[in-house]
């Protein structure tokens, strides 16, 4: 629901995406303060301390988490059919669409039709 609100701010109203994100962040902080009556919530769990500042064999635990996520992502995209679905883009375009100027068949601007070097002239 909040992502839809960000999308509305960007696409509907025309606000820059970073500004829409900052608006949502400030609104989220304000909502959190309302929910907690202005109290600061602290987490004193030992597991979170290990994730944030722990080491395993002199390697920071955060780096180990990143390497684990990278290994899982590589496995999912390179060894399973899911990777082909994720990485496939587009389809075959008509042969002449590439040098007409826009990449779509049947659409070309005045500049790309009239210039000898196709697509080099902006327009």
ChimeraX commands (.cxc) that place a marker at each C-alpha (Angstrom):
marker #1 position 0.00,0.00,0.00 radius 0.5
marker #1 position 2.85,2.38,0.80 radius 0.5
marker #1 position 4.60,1.49,-2.45 radius 0.5
marker #1 position 1.43,2.38,-4.31 radius 0.5
marker #1 position 1.44,5.74,-2.54 radius 0.5
marker #1 position 5.06,6.31,-3.65 radius 0.5
marker #1 position 4.09,5.31,-7.19 radius 0.5
marker #1 position 1.21,7.78,-7.14 radius 0.5
marker #1 position 3.48,10.57,-5.94 radius 0.5
marker #1 position 6.02,9.86,-8.69 radius 0.5
marker #1 position 3.81,8.93,-11.64 radius 0.5
marker #1 position 0.62,10.79,-10.77 radius 0.5
marker #1 position 1.88,14.05,-9.34 radius 0.5
marker #1 position 5.36,14.11,-10.90 radius 0.5
marker #1 position 7.48,14.34,-7.73 radius 0.5
marker #1 position 11.07,13.14,-8.03 radius 0.5
marker #1 position 11.45,9.54,-6.75 radius 0.5
marker #1 position 14.01,10.42,-4.05 radius 0.5
marker #1 position 11.72,13.14,-2.70 radius 0.5
marker #1 position 8.77,10.73,-2.62 radius 0.5
marker #1 position 10.92,8.24,-0.72 radius 0.5
marker #1 position 11.97,10.89,1.80 radius 0.5
marker #1 position 8.33,11.92,2.25 radius 0.5
marker #1 position 7.40,8.33,3.03 radius 0.5
marker #1 position 10.34,7.98,5.42 radius 0.5
marker #1 position 9.37,11.08,7.40 radius 0.5
marker #1 position 5.73,9.97,7.49 radius 0.5
marker #1 position 6.80,6.51,8.68 radius 0.5
marker #1 position 8.89,7.98,11.48 radius 0.5
marker #1 position 6.00,10.17,12.56 radius 0.5
marker #1 position 3.64,7.18,12.55 radius 0.5
marker #1 position 6.13,5.17,14.61 radius 0.5
marker #1 position 6.33,7.97,17.16 radius 0.5
marker #1 position 2.53,8.07,17.38 radius 0.5
marker #1 position 2.34,4.31,17.92 radius 0.5
marker #1 position 5.06,4.25,20.61 radius 0.5
marker #1 position 3.98,7.50,22.31 radius 0.5
marker #1 position 7.37,9.03,21.51 radius 0.5
marker #1 position 9.40,6.37,23.30 radius 0.5
marker #1 position 12.59,5.07,21.73 radius 0.5
marker #1 position 12.43,1.30,21.30 radius 0.5
marker #1 position 15.75,-0.47,21.81 radius 0.5
marker #1 position 16.57,-4.07,20.98 radius 0.5
marker #1 position 18.99,-5.83,23.33 radius 0.5
marker #1 position 18.99,-9.27,21.73 radius 0.5
marker #1 position 22.40,-10.99,21.54 radius 0.5
marker #1 position 21.53,-12.37,18.09 radius 0.5
marker #1 position 21.15,-8.86,16.66 radius 0.5
marker #1 position 24.46,-7.84,18.20 radius 0.5
marker #1 position 26.18,-10.73,16.41 radius 0.5
marker #1 position 24.61,-9.77,13.07 radius 0.5
marker #1 position 25.53,-6.12,13.47 radius 0.5
marker #1 position 28.97,-6.35,14.97 radius 0.5
marker #1 position 30.04,-9.95,15.38 radius 0.5
marker #1 position 32.89,-11.85,13.75 radius 0.5
marker #1 position 33.38,-15.43,12.65 radius 0.5
marker #1 position 37.00,-16.45,11.99 radius 0.5
marker #1 position 37.98,-12.75,11.86 radius 0.5
marker #1 position 35.44,-12.06,9.10 radius 0.5
marker #1 position 32.60,-9.64,9.92 radius 0.5
marker #1 position 29.30,-11.47,10.15 radius 0.5
marker #1 position 27.59,-8.95,7.87 radius 0.5
marker #1 position 29.94,-9.90,5.03 radius 0.5
marker #1 position 29.14,-13.57,5.59 radius 0.5
marker #1 position 25.42,-12.77,5.28 radius 0.5
marker #1 position 26.02,-10.90,2.02 radius 0.5
marker #1 position 28.07,-13.80,0.64 radius 0.5
marker #1 position 25.31,-16.24,1.63 radius 0.5
marker #1 position 22.62,-14.17,-0.08 radius 0.5
marker #1 position 24.85,-13.84,-3.16 radius 0.5
marker #1 position 25.39,-17.62,-3.29 radius 0.5
marker #1 position 21.65,-18.32,-3.00 radius 0.5
marker #1 position 20.87,-15.73,-5.69 radius 0.5
marker #1 position 23.50,-17.18,-8.02 radius 0.5
marker #1 position 22.10,-20.67,-7.50 radius 0.5
marker #1 position 18.53,-19.56,-8.18 radius 0.5
marker #1 position 19.41,-17.61,-11.33 radius 0.5
marker #1 position 22.10,-19.87,-12.84 radius 0.5
marker #1 position 21.04,-23.40,-11.95 radius 0.5
marker #1 position 17.24,-23.31,-12.04 radius 0.5
marker #1 position 14.69,-22.48,-14.71 radius 0.5
marker #1 position 13.72,-19.48,-12.58 radius 0.5
marker #1 position 16.89,-17.74,-13.76 radius 0.5
marker #1 position 15.84,-17.95,-17.38 radius 0.5
marker #1 position 12.50,-16.37,-16.52 radius 0.5
marker #1 position 14.16,-13.59,-14.54 radius 0.5
marker #1 position 16.85,-12.76,-17.08 radius 0.5
marker #1 position 14.86,-13.06,-20.29 radius 0.5
marker #1 position 14.06,-9.71,-21.83 radius 0.5
marker #1 position 11.90,-8.76,-24.76 radius 0.5
marker #1 position 11.20,-10.77,-27.80 radius 0.5
marker #1 position 12.25,-10.79,-31.41 radius 0.5
marker #1 position 11.76,-7.52,-33.21 radius 0.5
marker #1 position 11.09,-7.27,-36.92 radius 0.5
marker #1 position 14.31,-7.16,-38.94 radius 0.5
marker #1 position 14.02,-3.58,-40.10 radius 0.5
marker #1 position 12.91,-2.13,-36.76 radius 0.5
marker #1 position 16.47,-1.77,-35.48 radius 0.5
marker #1 position 17.60,0.68,-38.14 radius 0.5
marker #1 position 14.37,2.62,-38.37 radius 0.5
marker #1 position 15.23,4.63,-35.30 radius 0.5
marker #1 position 13.10,3.56,-32.38 radius 0.5
marker #1 position 13.25,-0.23,-32.29 radius 0.5
marker #1 position 9.52,-0.57,-32.97 radius 0.5
marker #1 position 8.22,-1.59,-36.35 radius 0.5
marker #1 position 6.32,1.12,-38.15 radius 0.5
marker #1 position 7.57,4.02,-36.06 radius 0.5
marker #1 position 10.23,6.36,-37.26 radius 0.5
marker #1 position 10.76,10.06,-36.95 radius 0.5
marker #1 position 11.57,12.60,-39.62 radius 0.5
marker #1 position 15.24,12.66,-38.59 radius 0.5
marker #1 position 15.77,8.93,-38.93 radius 0.5
marker #1 position 13.97,8.78,-42.30 radius 0.5
marker #1 position 15.80,11.70,-43.88 radius 0.5
marker #1 position 19.36,11.28,-42.63 radius 0.5
marker #1 position 21.86,8.94,-44.27 radius 0.5
marker #1 position 23.26,7.80,-40.91 radius 0.5
marker #1 position 20.22,6.14,-39.39 radius 0.5
marker #1 position 19.53,6.81,-35.75 radius 0.5
marker #1 position 22.56,9.05,-35.22 radius 0.5
marker #1 position 20.51,12.24,-35.32 radius 0.5
marker #1 position 18.47,12.89,-32.19 radius 0.5
marker #1 position 14.78,13.14,-32.72 radius 0.5
marker link #1:1,2 radius 0.2
marker link #1:2,3 radius 0.2
marker link #1:3,4 radius 0.2
marker link #1:4,5 radius 0.2
marker link #1:5,6 radius 0.2
marker link #1:6,7 radius 0.2
marker link #1:7,8 radius 0.2
marker link #1:8,9 radius 0.2
marker link #1:9,10 radius 0.2
marker link #1:10,11 radius 0.2
marker link #1:11,12 radius 0.2
marker link #1:12,13 radius 0.2
marker link #1:13,14 radius 0.2
marker link #1:14,15 radius 0.2
marker link #1:15,16 radius 0.2
marker link #1:16,17 radius 0.2
marker link #1:17,18 radius 0.2
marker link #1:18,19 radius 0.2
marker link #1:19,20 radius 0.2
marker link #1:20,21 radius 0.2
marker link #1:21,22 radius 0.2
marker link #1:22,23 radius 0.2
marker link #1:23,24 radius 0.2
marker link #1:24,25 radius 0.2
marker link #1:25,26 radius 0.2
marker link #1:26,27 radius 0.2
marker link #1:27,28 radius 0.2
marker link #1:28,29 radius 0.2
marker link #1:29,30 radius 0.2
marker link #1:30,31 radius 0.2
marker link #1:31,32 radius 0.2
marker link #1:32,33 radius 0.2
marker link #1:33,34 radius 0.2
marker link #1:34,35 radius 0.2
marker link #1:35,36 radius 0.2
marker link #1:36,37 radius 0.2
marker link #1:37,38 radius 0.2
marker link #1:38,39 radius 0.2
marker link #1:39,40 radius 0.2
marker link #1:40,41 radius 0.2
marker link #1:41,42 radius 0.2
marker link #1:42,43 radius 0.2
marker link #1:43,44 radius 0.2
marker link #1:44,45 radius 0.2
marker link #1:45,46 radius 0.2
marker link #1:46,47 radius 0.2
marker link #1:47,48 radius 0.2
marker link #1:48,49 radius 0.2
marker link #1:49,50 radius 0.2
marker link #1:50,51 radius 0.2
marker link #1:51,52 radius 0.2
marker link #1:52,53 radius 0.2
marker link #1:53,54 radius 0.2
marker link #1:54,55 radius 0.2
marker link #1:55,56 radius 0.2
marker link #1:56,57 radius 0.2
marker link #1:57,58 radius 0.2
marker link #1:58,59 radius 0.2
marker link #1:59,60 radius 0.2
marker link #1:60,61 radius 0.2
marker link #1:61,62 radius 0.2
marker link #1:62,63 radius 0.2
marker link #1:63,64 radius 0.2
marker link #1:64,65 radius 0.2
marker link #1:65,66 radius 0.2
marker link #1:66,67 radius 0.2
marker link #1:67,68 radius 0.2
marker link #1:68,69 radius 0.2
marker link #1:69,70 radius 0.2
marker link #1:70,71 radius 0.2
marker link #1:71,72 radius 0.2
marker link #1:72,73 radius 0.2
marker link #1:73,74 radius 0.2
marker link #1:74,75 radius 0.2
marker link #1:75,76 radius 0.2
marker link #1:76,77 radius 0.2
marker link #1:77,78 radius 0.2
marker link #1:78,79 radius 0.2
marker link #1:79,80 radius 0.2
marker link #1:80,81 radius 0.2
marker link #1:81,82 radius 0.2
marker link #1:82,83 radius 0.2
marker link #1:83,84 radius 0.2
marker link #1:84,85 radius 0.2
marker link #1:85,86 radius 0.2
marker link #1:86,87 radius 0.2
marker link #1:87,88 radius 0.2
marker link #1:88,89 radius 0.2
marker link #1:89,90 radius 0.2
marker link #1:90,91 radius 0.2
marker link #1:91,92 radius 0.2
marker link #1:92,93 radius 0.2
marker link #1:93,94 radius 0.2
marker link #1:94,95 radius 0.2
marker link #1:95,96 radius 0.2
marker link #1:96,97 radius 0.2
marker link #1:97,98 radius 0.2
marker link #1:98,99 radius 0.2
marker link #1:99,100 radius 0.2
marker link #1:100,101 radius 0.2
marker link #1:101,102 radius 0.2
marker link #1:102,103 radius 0.2
marker link #1:103,104 radius 0.2
marker link #1:104,105 radius 0.2
marker link #1:105,106 radius 0.2
marker link #1:106,107 radius 0.2
marker link #1:107,108 radius 0.2
marker link #1:108,109 radius 0.2
marker link #1:109,110 radius 0.2
marker link #1:110,111 radius 0.2
marker link #1:111,112 radius 0.2
marker link #1:112,113 radius 0.2
marker link #1:113,114 radius 0.2
marker link #1:114,115 radius 0.2
marker link #1:115,116 radius 0.2
marker link #1:116,117 radius 0.2
marker link #1:117,118 radius 0.2
marker link #1:118,119 radius 0.2
marker link #1:119,120 radius 0.2
marker link #1:120,121 radius 0.2
marker link #1:121,122 radius 0.2
marker link #1:122,123 radius 0.2
view
